Amino acid sequence: MISQNNKQGWRNPWVIGLLLVVLSGVLINARMLWNVVHNPTRVLDENYSVKNHDKHDAAWVQQQAERSTLGWQIKLSSPQQLQNDALATTDAARFYLGSNPATINLDIKDRDGKQVKDAQVTIVAQWPGDPKFDFSTELKEQSVAGYQGEIQFSRAGNWDLVFKVKRNGSEFEMEQKVFAAFSK
């Protein structure tokens, strides 16, 4: 007999299974929400996301003004660079590396086209969304080829690289998306 007072319906395996499915769905969604709140997506630097730059923020405006005042041009190259797919979308990585470790060459020129000398050059590599894979490396000045160094990626995939160049109190930053084709 089926009745509102009959408590045996809750012991039915189908009812218990349905309740477990609903409960697991709620718990999984709560976990995803917790991850979004506590681990925001990072793109390129600790302070900003490319999509959410607040152009009225004083520090951001100052950084952009200093960058345009310096007029430095940075050209990135690597012997391990692979050709980009001609059909790649505009948001895809434009620089593909086919070796790990990869040699990175930076040619830095000032406004007049002269080589920038005696600078401290750092590459900060970020794995989007998970800071435990982030690392940085220094590039050494070469006599003819600008600045050069090796970068060892911990995994294959898309990386965000920030090139930080400091010289005589001036700082220049450039961002580049890189796809590392091979891992350790």
Backbone as CSV, one residue per row, in Angstrom:
resi,resn,N_x,N_y,N_z,CA_x,CA_y,CA_z,C_x,C_y,C_z
1,MET,0.831,-1.162,0.000,0.000,0.000,0.000,0.890,1.245,0.000
2,ILE,0.574,2.182,-0.891,1.335,3.417,-0.984,0.600,4.473,-0.173
3,SER,1.349,5.097,0.714,0.735,6.089,1.588,1.775,7.126,1.968
4,GLN,1.311,8.286,2.386,2.224,9.322,2.852,2.915,8.905,4.139
5,ASN,2.299,8.038,4.873,2.874,7.599,6.139,3.839,6.436,5.964
6,ASN,3.903,5.837,4.772,4.777,4.704,4.517,6.203,5.213,4.279
7,LYS,7.126,4.900,5.175,8.516,5.372,5.089,9.405,4.416,4.302
8,GLN,8.873,3.311,3.788,9.675,2.338,3.051,10.112,2.863,1.681
9,GLY,9.418,3.871,1.143,9.792,4.431,-0.156,11.192,5.021,-0.160
10,TRP,11.630,5.555,0.977,12.966,6.121,1.068,14.043,5.051,1.070
11,ARG,13.669,3.828,1.328,14.641,2.720,1.335,14.774,2.071,-0.036
12,ASN,13.978,2.491,-0.976,14.025,1.952,-2.325,15.379,2.323,-2.951
13,PRO,16.092,1.378,-3.543,17.412,1.662,-4.135,17.353,2.721,-5.235
14,TRP,16.269,2.805,-5.960,16.146,3.808,-7.019,16.050,5.208,-6.419
15,VAL,15.331,5.340,-5.352,15.216,6.639,-4.691,16.561,7.046,-4.092
16,ILE,17.224,6.100,-3.447,18.545,6.381,-2.861,19.543,6.748,-3.961
17,GLY,19.539,6.018,-5.076,20.432,6.307,-6.193,20.172,7.689,-6.776
18,LEU,18.895,8.056,-6.957,18.550,9.371,-7.480,19.009,10.478,-6.530
19,LEU,18.832,10.283,-5.245,19.279,11.272,-4.266,20.799,11.416,-4.273
20,LEU,21.519,10.304,-4.429,22.987,10.372,-4.505,23.453,11.121,-5.756
21,VAL,22.767,10.920,-6.886,23.124,11.626,-8.114,22.907,13.128,-7.937
22,VAL,21.766,13.512,-7.358,21.475,14.927,-7.133,22.478,15.526,-6.156
23,LEU,22.781,14.812,-5.063,23.739,15.301,-4.077,25.130,15.455,-4.680
24,SER,25.566,14.492,-5.486,26.895,14.607,-6.108,26.927,15.775,-7.079
25,GLY,25.863,16.026,-7.823,25.807,17.182,-8.718,25.927,18.487,-7.967
26,VAL,25.256,18.588,-6.829,25.335,19.801,-6.011,26.742,19.975,-5.458
27,LEU,27.367,18.896,-4.986,28.717,18.980,-4.435,29.752,19.340,-5.515
28,ILE,29.616,18.776,-6.703,30.546,19.090,-7.787,30.426,20.556,-8.179
29,ASN,29.194,21.052,-8.288,29.009,22.472,-8.621,29.532,23.379,-7.519
30,ALA,29.372,22.989,-6.272,29.904,23.788,-5.164,31.424,23.817,-5.230
31,ARG,32.043,22.698,-5.552,33.502,22.637,-5.677,34.002,23.534,-6.819
32,MET,33.320,23.495,-7.974,33.714,24.349,-9.094,33.565,25.824,-8.733
33,LEU,32.498,26.170,-8.045,32.302,27.555,-7.622,33.395,27.985,-6.653
34,TRP,33.768,27.106,-5.721,34.840,27.404,-4.774,36.152,27.633,-5.518
35,ASN,36.447,26.786,-6.527,37.676,26.944,-7.318,37.707,28.272,-8.054
36,VAL,36.587,28.683,-8.617,36.543,29.945,-9.350,36.787,31.122,-8.406
37,VAL,36.209,31.061,-7.225,36.353,32.167,-6.274,37.769,32.231,-5.710
38,HIS,38.378,31.090,-5.422,39.689,31.070,-4.774,40.872,30.992,-5.742
39,ASN,40.651,30.644,-6.998,41.725,30.552,-7.990,41.305,31.270,-9.264
40,PRO,41.307,32.583,-9.261,40.880,33.302,-10.461,41.857,33.060,-11.605
41,THR,41.354,33.124,-12.820,42.187,32.929,-13.994,43.174,34.078,-14.116
42,ARG,44.448,33.722,-14.262,45.494,34.728,-14.400,45.970,34.722,-15.834
43,VAL,46.130,35.871,-16.407,46.681,35.972,-17.735,47.746,37.059,-17.720
44,LEU,48.961,36.693,-17.928,50.124,37.542,-18.147,50.756,38.157,-16.910
45,ASP,50.004,38.613,-15.923,50.660,39.129,-14.734,49.768,38.945,-13.515
46,GLU,50.337,39.230,-12.343,49.628,38.973,-11.094,48.483,39.942,-10.866
47,ASN,48.507,41.100,-11.475,47.575,42.156,-11.137,46.394,42.281,-12.089
48,TYR,46.559,41.861,-13.319,45.535,42.115,-14.321,45.240,40.892,-15.160
49,SER,44.081,40.908,-15.761,43.738,39.969,-16.811,43.661,40.786,-18.097
50,VAL,44.103,40.228,-19.217,44.100,40.963,-20.474,42.687,41.453,-20.783
51,LYS,41.698,40.634,-20.476,40.314,40.984,-20.784,39.779,42.077,-19.862
52,ASN,40.371,42.238,-18.682,39.800,43.132,-17.685,40.733,44.271,-17.277
53,HIS,41.586,44.737,-18.174,42.437,45.880,-17.820,41.559,47.070,-17.493
54,ASP,41.814,47.672,-16.362,41.118,48.900,-16.012,41.993,50.038,-16.516
55,LYS,41.645,50.587,-17.663,42.482,51.587,-18.312,42.570,52.890,-17.524
56,HIS,41.758,53.027,-16.493,41.808,54.236,-15.682,42.645,54.037,-14.427
57,ASP,43.172,52.863,-14.240,44.016,52.594,-13.087,45.343,53.324,-13.273
58,ALA,45.762,54.070,-12.273,46.945,54.937,-12.391,48.219,54.157,-12.696
59,ALA,48.411,53.015,-12.055,49.638,52.248,-12.287,49.685,51.725,-13.715
60,TRP,48.548,51.262,-14.220,48.498,50.743,-15.587,48.770,51.858,-16.584
61,VAL,48.174,53.031,-16.378,48.377,54.169,-17.269,49.841,54.601,-17.244
62,GLN,50.452,54.623,-16.051,51.855,55.014,-15.936,52.752,54.019,-16.666
63,GLN,52.468,52.728,-16.517,53.277,51.707,-17.183,53.186,51.858,-18.703
64,GLN,51.991,52.105,-19.227,51.830,52.266,-20.666,52.516,53.538,-21.169
65,ALA,52.461,54.604,-20.365,53.117,55.854,-20.754,54.631,55.674,-20.804
66,GLU,55.188,54.985,-19.798,56.636,54.758,-19.783,57.054,53.881,-20.957
67,ARG,56.225,52.891,-21.278,56.535,52.002,-22.394,56.583,52.775,-23.709
68,SER,55.616,53.656,-23.926,55.614,54.419,-25.177,56.714,55.483,-25.182
69,THR,57.075,56.029,-24.013,58.140,57.020,-23.930,59.493,56.404,-24.291
70,LEU,59.736,55.192,-23.802,61.009,54.522,-24.109,61.118,54.214,-25.599
71,GLY,60.038,53.738,-26.178,60.047,53.416,-27.599,60.889,52.207,-27.954
72,TRP,61.148,51.342,-26.996,61.944,50.155,-27.266,61.134,49.166,-28.096
73,GLN,61.843,48.447,-28.935,61.240,47.393,-29.747,61.933,46.082,-29.409
74,ILE,61.148,45.062,-29.148,61.704,43.753,-28.805,61.289,42.763,-29.886
75,LYS,62.283,42.027,-30.380,62.006,40.984,-31.360,62.407,39.648,-30.745
76,LEU,61.455,38.756,-30.657,61.649,37.424,-30.074,61.954,36.434,-31.186
77,SER,62.962,35.586,-30.970,63.272,34.530,-31.935,63.829,33.330,-31.191
78,SER,63.824,32.207,-31.872,64.355,30.972,-31.299,64.732,30.022,-32.428
79,PRO,65.853,29.293,-32.284,66.193,28.288,-33.296,65.188,27.137,-33.325
80,GLN,64.448,26.949,-32.234,63.460,25.876,-32.153,62.057,26.331,-32.553
81,GLN,61.936,27.528,-33.111,60.620,28.046,-33.469,60.046,27.271,-34.655
82,LEU,58.794,26.874,-34.526,58.081,26.179,-35.598,57.209,27.178,-36.344
83,GLN,56.846,26.851,-37.585,55.968,27.722,-38.359,54.564,27.698,-37.780
84,ASN,53.928,28.862,-37.744,52.568,28.987,-37.237,51.583,28.539,-38.308
85,ASP,50.469,27.999,-37.875,49.409,27.581,-38.780,48.759,28.826,-39.380
86,ALA,48.654,28.887,-40.690,48.073,30.056,-41.350,46.597,30.221,-41.022
87,LEU,45.932,29.147,-40.622,44.507,29.211,-40.305,44.243,29.425,-38.821
88,ALA,45.273,29.721,-38.048,45.106,29.898,-36.599,44.248,31.126,-36.311
89,THR,43.449,31.029,-35.261,42.603,32.154,-34.874,43.454,33.257,-34.254
90,THR,42.876,34.449,-34.139,43.644,35.589,-33.636,44.006,35.453,-32.168
91,ASP,43.256,34.672,-31.392,43.582,34.518,-29.975,44.520,33.347,-29.716
92,ALA,44.920,32.636,-30.740,45.830,31.495,-30.580,47.261,31.998,-30.400
93,ALA,48.108,31.118,-29.864,49.520,31.471,-29.690,50.145,31.732,-31.051
94,ARG,50.981,32.738,-31.128,51.641,33.098,-32.382,53.087,32.627,-32.425
95,PHE,53.554,32.011,-31.371,54.953,31.605,-31.290,54.998,30.164,-30.803
96,TYR,55.465,29.244,-31.643,55.506,27.828,-31.318,56.945,27.383,-31.128
97,LEU,57.195,26.680,-30.022,58.532,26.149,-29.745,58.481,24.632,-29.845
98,GLY,59.436,24.064,-30.568,59.431,22.631,-30.799,60.497,21.882,-30.040
99,SER,61.025,22.436,-28.975,62.065,21.767,-28.213,61.978,22.188,-26.754
100,ASN,62.441,21.321,-25.890,62.469,21.646,-24.468,63.756,21.088,-23.887
101,PRO,64.674,21.877,-23.383,64.607,23.325,-23.233,64.727,24.030,-24.581
102,ALA,64.202,25.241,-24.622,64.234,26.047,-25.841,65.145,27.246,-25.618
103,THR,65.889,27.590,-26.644,66.743,28.768,-26.602,65.920,29.976,-27.041
104,ILE,65.960,31.021,-26.232,65.213,32.245,-26.513,66.204,33.362,-26.811
105,ASN,65.994,34.063,-27.910,66.808,35.221,-28.284,65.922,36.453,-28.275
106,LEU,66.371,37.510,-27.610,65.660,38.782,-27.608,66.564,39.845,-28.206
107,ASP,66.101,40.465,-29.249,66.808,41.586,-29.852,66.071,42.837,-29.399
108,ILE,66.713,43.655,-28.559,66.084,44.843,-27.986,66.755,46.080,-28.576
109,LYS,65.938,46.907,-29.231,66.456,48.134,-29.845,65.708,49.327,-29.285
110,ASP,66.438,50.444,-29.172,65.815,51.670,-28.673,65.114,52.400,-29.815
111,ARG,64.627,53.584,-29.510,63.865,54.384,-30.482,64.679,54.676,-31.750
112,ASP,66.011,54.807,-31.608,66.879,55.124,-32.741,67.369,53.885,-33.479
113,GLY,66.948,52.693,-33.053,67.368,51.460,-33.706,68.684,50.907,-33.209
114,LYS,69.211,51.466,-32.114,70.468,50.975,-31.548,70.179,49.882,-30.537
115,GLN,71.138,48.957,-30.426,71.016,47.842,-29.488,70.992,48.361,-28.045
116,VAL,70.048,47.878,-27.229,69.993,48.235,-25.808,70.989,47.351,-25.074
117,LYS,71.949,47.967,-24.424,73.017,47.240,-23.724,72.864,47.395,-22.221
118,ASP,73.526,46.510,-21.474,73.602,46.548,-20.013,72.228,46.570,-19.339
119,ALA,71.332,45.746,-19.808,69.994,45.660,-19.213,69.848,44.327,-18.483
120,GLN,68.952,44.318,-17.527,68.607,43.082,-16.830,67.320,42.565,-17.477
121,VAL,67.382,41.382,-18.074,66.245,40.821,-18.810,65.776,39.550,-18.109
122,THR,64.496,39.540,-17.744,63.893,38.404,-17.057,62.672,37.949,-17.838
123,ILE,62.508,36.637,-17.950,61.298,36.067,-18.530,60.516,35.426,-17.403
124,VAL,59.265,35.829,-17.253,58.360,35.202,-16.290,57.389,34.361,-17.109
125,ALA,57.437,33.046,-16.917,56.558,32.127,-17.643,55.423,31.706,-16.721
126,GLN,54.192,31.817,-17.231,53.020,31.480,-16.436,52.168,30.453,-17.159
127,TRP,51.800,29.425,-16.414,50.838,28.453,-16.896,49.470,28.984,-16.480
128,PRO,48.617,29.364,-17.432,47.352,30.017,-17.081,46.504,29.174,-16.138
129,GLY,46.106,29.777,-15.038,45.184,29.142,-14.108,45.828,28.382,-12.972
130,ASP,47.138,28.124,-13.021,47.756,27.351,-11.952,49.154,27.894,-11.654
131,PRO,49.285,28.716,-10.609,50.571,29.359,-10.326,51.683,28.415,-9.882
132,LYS,51.383,27.167,-9.551,52.451,26.270,-9.101,53.414,25.893,-10.232
133,PHE,53.023,26.117,-11.485,53.896,25.818,-12.620,54.684,27.044,-13.083
134,ASP,54.421,28.222,-12.508,55.090,29.454,-12.920,56.579,29.418,-12.564
135,PHE,57.379,30.052,-13.378,58.812,30.173,-13.096,59.356,31.392,-13.838
136,SER,60.571,31.777,-13.480,61.224,32.875,-14.195,62.673,32.492,-14.461
137,THR,63.222,33.127,-15.475,64.609,32.868,-15.847,65.239,34.160,-16.368
138,GLU,66.536,34.270,-16.204,67.280,35.448,-16.650,67.910,35.165,-18.016
139,LEU,67.978,36.198,-18.844,68.681,36.098,-20.116,70.008,36.839,-19.986
140,LYS,71.028,36.298,-20.625,72.373,36.895,-20.578,72.621,37.697,-21.847
141,GLU,73.341,38.789,-21.685,73.667,39.635,-22.829,74.728,38.971,-23.688
142,GLN,74.486,38.941,-24.983,75.438,38.404,-25.955,76.083,39.582,-26.683
143,SER,77.257,39.393,-27.194,77.975,40.509,-27.829,77.269,41.005,-29.089
144,VAL,76.710,40.116,-29.877,76.099,40.521,-31.142,74.591,40.271,-31.149
145,ALA,74.166,39.187,-30.571,72.779,38.724,-30.747,71.797,39.249,-29.718
146,GLY,72.106,40.283,-28.996,71.161,40.796,-27.998,71.245,39.986,-26.719
147,TYR,70.126,39.424,-26.297,70.059,38.671,-25.046,69.599,37.254,-25.362
148,GLN,70.194,36.284,-24.649,69.902,34.893,-24.953,69.868,34.075,-23.673
149,GLY,69.033,33.043,-23.677,68.949,32.127,-22.550,68.106,30.927,-22.910
150,GLU,68.133,29.947,-22.014,67.315,28.750,-22.211,66.136,28.782,-21.266
151,ILE,65.016,28.274,-21.763,63.814,28.201,-20.948,63.347,26.756,-20.934
152,GLN,63.144,26.236,-19.729,62.765,24.833,-19.529,61.305,24.791,-19.074
153,PHE,60.419,24.367,-19.968,59.004,24.268,-19.640,58.735,22.967,-18.895
154,SER,57.868,23.024,-17.887,57.557,21.823,-17.106,56.498,20.967,-17.771
155,ARG,55.789,21.513,-18.742,54.771,20.749,-19.460,54.522,21.382,-20.818
156,ALA,54.006,20.588,-21.726,53.667,21.094,-23.052,52.346,21.839,-22.989
157,GLY,52.174,22.812,-23.861,50.922,23.551,-23.939,51.147,25.040,-24.068
158,ASN,50.066,25.791,-23.892,50.108,27.253,-24.006,50.673,27.874,-22.737
159,TRP,51.621,28.769,-22.910,52.243,29.495,-21.806,52.127,30.986,-22.095
160,ASP,52.037,31.777,-21.048,52.080,33.235,-21.161,53.452,33.679,-20.669
161,LEU,54.189,34.371,-21.529,55.515,34.861,-21.165,55.471,36.372,-21.025
162,VAL,56.083,36.877,-19.962,56.237,38.317,-19.762,57.734,38.592,-19.766
163,PHE,58.177,39.425,-20.709,59.568,39.816,-20.804,59.725,41.137,-20.066
164,LYS,60.552,41.154,-19.009,60.780,42.357,-18.221,62.217,42.815,-18.459
165,VAL,62.349,44.022,-18.990,63.661,44.584,-19.288,63.847,45.819,-18.418
166,LYS,64.926,45.820,-17.605,65.232,46.957,-16.719,66.615,47.491,-17.065
167,ARG,66.678,48.830,-17.203,67.959,49.474,-17.450,67.878,50.922,-16.989
168,ASN,68.816,51.328,-16.162,68.916,52.710,-15.682,67.600,53.225,-15.102
169,GLY,66.932,52.405,-14.326,65.682,52.827,-13.693,64.469,52.750,-14.595
170,SER,64.652,52.455,-15.858,63.538,52.310,-16.790,63.139,50.842,-16.864
171,GLU,61.843,50.619,-17.004,61.348,49.243,-17.096,60.417,49.121,-18.290
172,PHE,60.629,48.060,-19.059,59.814,47.791,-20.245,59.306,46.359,-20.129
173,GLU,58.018,46.162,-20.382,57.438,44.822,-20.343,56.755,44.527,-21.658
174,MET,56.884,43.277,-22.097,56.204,42.805,-23.290,55.630,41.431,-22.997
175,GLU,54.427,41.182,-23.465,53.781,39.903,-23.252,53.775,39.107,-24.555
176,GLN,53.852,37.782,-24.435,53.819,36.915,-25.612,53.223,35.577,-25.226
177,LYS,52.263,35.107,-26.002,51.741,33.751,-25.833,52.663,32.804,-26.583
178,VAL,53.020,31.703,-25.943,53.914,30.722,-26.541,53.293,29.345,-26.381
179,PHE,53.427,28.519,-27.412,52.996,27.132,-27.303,54.228,26.252,-27.308
180,ALA,54.432,25.512,-26.209,55.560,24.575,-26.114,55.069,23.210,-26.600
181,ALA,55.678,22.721,-27.671,55.193,21.496,-28.308,55.691,20.233,-27.605
182,PHE,56.780,20.316,-26.867,57.339,19.147,-26.217,57.527,19.412,-24.738
183,SER,57.316,18.400,-23.913,57.554,18.544,-22.482,58.756,17.694,-22.090
184,LYS,59.030,17.676,-20.813,60.165,16.899,-20.283,60.023,15.448,-20.631
